[in-house]
Amino acid sequence: MTETVDIVVPVYRGEAETRACLESVLAARTQTPHEVVVIDDASPEPAITSWLRTLASAGRITLIVHAANRGFVATANEGMAMHPGRDVVLLNSDTEVADGWLDRLAAHAKDERVGTVTPFSNNATICSYPQTLVANALPRGETTASLDRAFAKANAGRSEQIPTAVGFCMYITRRCIERVGTFDEARYGAGYGEEVDFCMRASRAGFRHLVAADVFVRHAGEVSFGATGVERRAKAQAMVDELYPEFQPRVRDFIARDPLSPLRRRADLARGRKAPFRALLRLLGR
């Protein structure tokens, strides 16, 4: 029997996005045993808190409610510490998942060397699709479910190593948490940079970070932080660069090589999009 996985969803603001996220998680058909743990970090939107209490009363989620806002990093750490024997998926409240998403993420995490697994998304920097490094709108005529099916079909069982996980949907193995600890709340406070710092510590400890090429999760982005996110991101990046001088060279090399390009092209073909001739040759190994 596969061990239970905790799906930890920190919630602060964005009622519509939070509803879409949790409804998709609760509706998604998966075989992996899991517990949906929602942490209401003193949301300023009463409608969110009320709806979450309704879900918890019905036994659909495990709900923790903070009396005062503790920030994303502390909230995520609380979720990771709830069940010490379990792997964890940290899932932003502005995401949307499809059938089988958790099963495929978990399958990539079985190797003892794997620390984290990240899916493809429309808005996930190095794991973005259809264009990398940008926040894409969903392609016309596509949904989260249709894109996830395309990736599952095109890239079944495929993965690729990436320099860091992307925090919108981050599968973290318990063996990695036990080895390197949780997020650094003292340095990264309310959020940004904590997942890169964690991944760099994990890399130094010998763990690998993968993109699950057969999973697509939609991500809206910037719902909780809004306009303050730019300043927070800049401060966090400066700390990461000082602590881990190897990070930027690794990212530059990754971007230059773009090893995810063939995986994106396979998804293009599965959707019926015409790939450039050179991309087809690469897929054929010529």
C-alpha angles and dihedrals in degrees: 000000000000112000119250117268122209114226102202116197116184110203130197113142141346109082097192094047093045092051092049091048098049094040089055093048093048093045097045114107111230136159096208111098108241145165121218108221114189119189115197102205094202093291114208089216109084092196090064094051092047094050093047090052089053091053091048093048089054090053094244097120140018105240130202117183122197119214089210132022112269099177132246099283095053090044093051091048090051090054093048091051097050097089111019094196098055137088112236136218112202103205124185115231091236096064134098126209136193139215114303096010095128094046092056094045091050092049091061091050097061096090109095091228094059117102102170140008125203127188128221116266142173089248113032109108106230091017096049124130143236087007120025123232095020138088103252129197112231108273114261112277094014132113132191089261096049093048092047090052090051093052092044091052098041099042106026108174093354125134138165131204116252129189094241141000118254110236102223090083114006123171107202123190118226091229088060093049091048091052103043105019128232131297121316102249094175092061104032102035113175095011152290124095096030095105093049091049090050092048093049091051088049092048091052087052091054102262124137129222119216139191111222098226092193097059131075123187122180117232125191097189137207095034098131102032099035116172093352090068096084095060094043091050093052093051092047093049091053090054093047092049092051095048097041112031089173092064102078095046089051092050093047090050091048093050092047093051095038094196090179092065095091089050092052090047091052088054089049090055093046088055090051095252118145112246122212114265093248090052090053090052090052091051089051091050095244 
